[in-house]
Amino acid sequence: MKIRVKFAKYGAMKFIGHLDMMRFFQKAIRRADIDMKYSEGFSPHQIMSFAAPLGVGIESRGEYMDIEVLSMTSPEDMKQALNRVMVEGVEVLSLSILPDQAKNAMASVAAASYMLKMREGNFPIPELKTRIRDFYNQDNIPYTKETKKNAIELNLKQGIYEIDTDACDTVHMLVNASSSGSIKPAMVFEKLCQFANVEIPKSAYQITRLEIYTDLAKEGEAHRFVPLAEVG
């Protein structure tokens, strides 16, 4: 039985890297006495798959992992069992049973939404909403992607689906998070600051991932983003 787990990561736990989070959940699942399915072979391991790994220092209200279990009573019982063994900074938000034919979380990722907020005060960008609008209306937002072999010039605009601000002076964005064209929110904000001729160090603001989406649009259709939790 395939189960999709949605969880939040915040506080001091935002400094824990992806591999350590995997180890944490492996141990938490054992402590919660979840009837996990294990792989076969000489070194059996829990069948577990995470969605897009979260960068160190970024908080999240919408992280996902898929697990396979041999049996369970109910999603709510499993959620409570896991939360009883969680540490401060990690909370299981929901569980859902996936159809057998559903793609795993990592293969399903198409986009992610983020919130950026200054740790103290407001963003020192005059007329922030207007600046964001003018920034997004550009046809080309060039940036250089460094690889092990060379540097590739790309158009960042192609991976930004939405960007705006609200009355609380918080920047919201929806960007490509797929394996083929993932866009980092810090890069988008860096380009926005360059456009506005303002320097804001990364230490001055907090990035929070709000949700991860899959795209249910068929070929040729406009994007139809749906939260991973709504699959199943």
C-alpha positions as CSV (number, residue, x, y, z in Angstrom):
1,M,0.0,0.0,0.0
2,K,1.4,3.4,-1.0
3,I,1.1,6.3,1.4
4,R,1.9,9.9,0.7
5,V,3.0,11.9,3.8
6,K,2.9,15.7,3.9
7,F,5.0,17.3,6.6
8,A,6.3,20.7,7.8
9,K,9.9,21.5,8.6
10,Y,10.8,24.7,10.5
11,G,12.8,26.2,13.3
12,A,16.2,24.6,14.0
13,M,15.3,21.7,11.7
14,K,15.6,23.8,8.6
15,F,19.4,23.5,9.0
16,I,19.2,19.7,8.7
17,G,20.1,18.4,5.2
18,H,18.2,16.1,3.0
19,L,20.2,12.9,3.8
20,D,19.9,13.5,7.5
21,M,16.1,14.0,7.1
22,M,15.9,10.7,5.4
23,R,17.7,9.0,8.3
24,F,15.5,10.9,10.8
25,F,12.3,9.6,9.2
26,Q,13.7,6.0,8.9
27,K,14.3,6.0,12.7
28,A,11.0,7.8,13.4
29,I,9.0,5.2,11.4
30,R,10.6,2.4,13.4
31,R,9.8,4.2,16.7
32,A,6.2,4.8,15.6
33,D,5.9,1.0,14.9
34,I,4.7,1.5,11.3
35,D,4.4,-1.8,9.4
36,M,6.7,-0.8,6.6
37,K,7.5,-2.7,3.4
38,Y,11.2,-3.3,2.9
39,S,13.2,-3.9,-0.3
40,E,14.5,-7.3,-1.1
41,G,18.1,-8.4,-1.4
42,F,21.2,-8.6,1.0
43,S,20.6,-5.1,2.5
44,P,16.8,-4.5,2.9
45,H,15.8,-0.9,3.4
46,Q,12.5,0.9,3.9
47,I,10.8,1.8,0.6
48,M,10.7,5.6,0.8
49,S,10.8,8.4,-1.7
50,F,11.0,12.1,-1.1
51,A,9.8,14.9,-3.4
52,A,12.1,17.8,-4.3
53,P,14.8,18.0,-1.6
54,L,14.7,21.2,0.4
55,G,17.7,23.5,0.5
56,V,19.4,24.0,3.9
57,G,18.0,27.0,5.7
58,I,14.7,27.0,4.0
59,E,11.5,26.3,6.0
60,S,8.6,24.5,4.6
61,R,4.9,23.9,5.1
62,G,4.6,21.5,2.2
63,E,7.2,18.7,2.1
64,Y,6.3,15.2,0.8
65,M,7.5,11.7,1.0
66,D,6.0,8.4,-0.2
67,I,6.3,5.2,1.7
68,E,5.0,1.7,1.3
69,V,3.4,-0.2,4.1
70,L,2.2,-3.8,4.5
71,S,-0.8,-2.8,6.7
72,M,-2.3,0.2,8.6
73,T,-5.5,1.0,10.5
74,S,-6.2,4.5,9.1
75,P,-4.3,7.6,7.8
76,E,-5.3,9.5,10.9
77,D,-3.9,6.9,13.3
78,M,-0.6,6.7,11.4
79,K,-0.4,10.5,11.4
80,Q,-0.8,10.6,15.2
81,A,1.7,7.8,15.7
82,L,4.3,9.6,13.7
83,N,3.7,13.0,15.4
84,R,4.2,11.3,18.8
85,V,7.8,10.6,17.8
86,M,8.6,13.8,15.9
87,V,11.0,16.4,17.3
88,E,10.3,20.1,17.5
89,G,10.5,21.5,14.0
90,V,9.0,18.6,12.1
91,E,5.2,17.9,12.0
92,V,3.2,15.5,9.9
93,L,0.3,17.4,8.4
94,S,-1.6,14.8,6.4
95,L,-1.5,11.3,5.0
96,S,-3.2,9.9,1.9
97,I,-3.5,6.5,0.3
98,L,-2.1,6.6,-3.3
99,P,-3.6,4.6,-6.3
100,D,-1.3,1.7,-7.3
101,Q,-0.6,3.4,-10.6
102,A,0.4,6.8,-9.1
103,K,3.9,8.1,-9.8
104,N,6.1,8.5,-6.8
105,A,6.6,12.0,-5.2
106,M,9.9,12.7,-6.8
107,A,8.7,11.9,-10.4
108,S,5.5,13.9,-9.9
109,V,7.0,17.3,-9.0
110,A,6.3,20.0,-11.5
111,A,6.3,23.3,-9.5
112,A,6.6,24.7,-6.0
113,S,5.4,27.9,-4.3
114,Y,7.5,30.0,-2.0
115,M,7.1,32.9,0.4
116,L,10.0,35.3,1.1
117,K,9.9,37.6,4.1
118,M,12.4,40.0,5.7
119,R,13.5,38.8,9.1
120,E,13.2,42.4,10.4
121,G,11.1,45.1,8.8
122,N,10.0,45.3,5.2
123,F,11.9,44.8,1.9
124,P,13.9,47.9,1.1
125,I,12.6,48.0,-2.5
126,P,10.6,51.2,-3.3
127,E,7.2,50.5,-4.9
128,L,7.7,46.7,-4.5
129,K,4.6,45.6,-6.3
130,T,5.3,47.8,-9.3
131,R,8.9,46.6,-9.4
132,I,7.8,43.0,-9.3
133,R,5.3,43.6,-12.1
134,D,7.9,45.3,-14.3
135,F,10.4,42.6,-13.5
136,Y,8.0,39.8,-14.5
137,N,6.9,41.5,-17.6
138,Q,10.4,41.2,-19.1
139,D,10.6,38.8,-22.0
140,N,14.1,37.6,-21.0
141,I,15.6,37.3,-17.5
142,P,19.1,36.0,-18.3
143,Y,21.1,34.0,-15.8
144,T,24.1,31.7,-15.9
145,K,23.8,28.1,-14.6
146,E,27.1,26.7,-13.6
147,T,27.7,23.0,-14.2
148,K,30.8,20.8,-13.6
149,K,31.8,21.1,-17.2
150,N,30.7,24.6,-18.3
151,A,28.4,27.5,-17.8
152,I,25.0,27.6,-19.6
153,E,23.1,30.8,-20.3
154,L,19.4,30.4,-19.7
155,N,16.2,32.5,-19.5
156,L,14.9,32.5,-16.0
157,K,11.5,33.9,-17.1
158,Q,10.6,30.5,-18.5
159,G,10.6,28.9,-15.1
160,I,8.7,31.6,-13.2
161,Y,5.0,31.0,-13.4
162,E,3.9,33.6,-10.9
163,I,5.4,36.3,-8.7
164,D,3.7,39.0,-6.6
165,T,3.6,40.6,-3.2
166,D,0.9,41.1,-0.6
167,A,-0.2,43.8,1.9
168,C,2.3,42.3,4.4
169,D,5.3,43.0,2.2
170,T,5.8,39.4,1.5
171,V,7.0,38.1,-1.8
172,H,5.2,35.0,-3.2
173,M,6.3,33.0,-6.2
174,L,5.4,29.9,-8.1
175,V,8.4,28.4,-10.0
176,N,9.4,25.3,-11.9
177,A,10.6,22.6,-9.5
178,S,10.8,19.7,-12.0
179,S,14.0,17.7,-12.4
180,S,14.5,19.1,-15.9
181,G,14.2,22.8,-15.1
182,S,14.2,23.5,-11.4
183,I,14.4,27.2,-10.4
184,K,15.7,28.3,-7.0
185,P,13.6,31.1,-5.3
186,A,16.8,32.7,-4.0
187,M,18.0,33.1,-7.6
188,V,14.7,34.7,-8.7
189,F,14.9,37.2,-5.8
190,E,18.5,38.0,-6.5
191,K,17.6,38.9,-10.1
192,L,14.7,41.0,-8.8
193,C,17.0,42.9,-6.5
194,Q,19.4,43.5,-9.4
195,F,16.5,44.8,-11.5
196,A,15.6,47.2,-8.6
197,N,19.2,48.2,-8.0
198,V,19.0,47.0,-4.4
199,E,21.3,44.7,-2.4
200,I,19.7,42.4,0.1
201,P,21.9,39.7,1.6
202,K,20.4,36.2,1.9
203,S,20.8,36.4,5.7
204,A,18.3,39.2,5.8
205,Y,15.2,37.2,4.6
206,Q,13.6,33.9,5.2
207,I,12.4,31.6,2.4
208,T,9.5,29.2,3.2
209,R,8.2,26.6,0.8
210,L,4.5,26.6,0.9
211,E,3.5,23.8,-1.4
212,I,4.7,21.3,-4.1
213,Y,2.6,20.6,-7.2
214,T,2.2,18.1,-9.9
215,D,0.9,19.1,-13.3
216,L,-2.2,17.3,-14.5
217,A,-2.4,19.2,-17.9
218,K,-2.3,17.1,-21.0
219,E,0.1,17.8,-23.8
220,G,-0.8,21.1,-25.4
221,E,-2.9,22.3,-22.5
222,A,-2.1,25.2,-20.1
223,H,-0.6,24.1,-16.8
224,R,-3.0,22.6,-14.3
225,F,-1.0,22.5,-11.0
226,V,-2.4,20.4,-8.2
227,P,-0.9,19.9,-4.7
228,L,0.8,16.5,-4.3
229,A,-1.5,15.8,-1.3
230,E,-4.6,15.9,-3.6
231,V,-3.3,12.9,-5.6
232,G,-5.0,9.8,-4.2
